[in-house]
Amino acid sequence: MMSVNREKVGVTLLTIAITSSILIFYNNWVYAQANETATSAASSSKFIGAGMAFGLAAAGSGIGLGFVGAAGLAAISDNPKMQSRVFIFVGMVESIAIYGIVMMFIILGQ
């Protein structure tokens, strides 16, 4: 049991380290381009923010859908009349991903 938790912690820390190093060391001077105004850096930040908005919303929705789907299938197997309620809960979880897409378009539209 402890080895599984250590593996999960290790993977989580590695993911955080890689993501933070990409965000910290991301600079426009790496590319062989002329110096541009500050709007270039702002537009780059827009893309990072939009990607994170959609990516985190989709990841959260996927994790939530796994839990809701498993519980929903168990509830339907016990009582088939619960099917419509389970679909409502699944739709609520999926709406989180839709909100992430909307936020992505709002960020990119500015």
ABEGO torsion letter per residue (X at the ends): XAAAAAAAAAAAAAAAAAAAAAAAABBAAABBBBBBBAAAAAAAAAAAAAAAAAAAAAAAAAAAAAAAAAAAAAAAAABAAAAAAAAAAAAAAAAAAAAAAAAAAAAAAX
